[in-house]
Amino acid sequence: MSLKNFLNKKIIIFGTSSDGMFTLEILKKYNITPICYIDNNKQKIGSSYNDIIIQPVDYLKQLKVDEYIVLIPSLYYDAMYNQLMDMKIPKNNIANIEIYYKPLSLFDIPYKIKFYFFMHKYFIKK
């Protein structure tokens, strides 16, 4: 997926864990507001965090395929990805932030910092 196509998509964050919340904070620094969170926890559905509504994962079925991209900022990426594949969500609509990360040294850096580098690669303003 090209950067231009990525930037024209509606952004959805899969998961409302601390990594999902951190993702929102980083997106806001780049003036990007996700249209929603999606989550599997039925108790969270309908509530919101920072004015961003939490929808069920099935919400994706209401959207047109070319409209959105789902960011999965989670250590459970594989399970979430497989869930979306089972729903027939195209691979191009799913972004694993770790695939954009390249180590800066022999020592790995914390997971949350990896997302920061992902955002800089795609959204830094020059």
ABEGO torsion letter per residue (X at the ends): XBAAAAAABBBBBBEABAAAAAAAAAAAAAGBBBABBBBABAAABGBBBGGBBBBBAAAAAABBAAABBBBBBBAAAAAAAAAAAAAGBBAAABBBAAAABBBABABBBBAAAAAAAAAAAAABBX
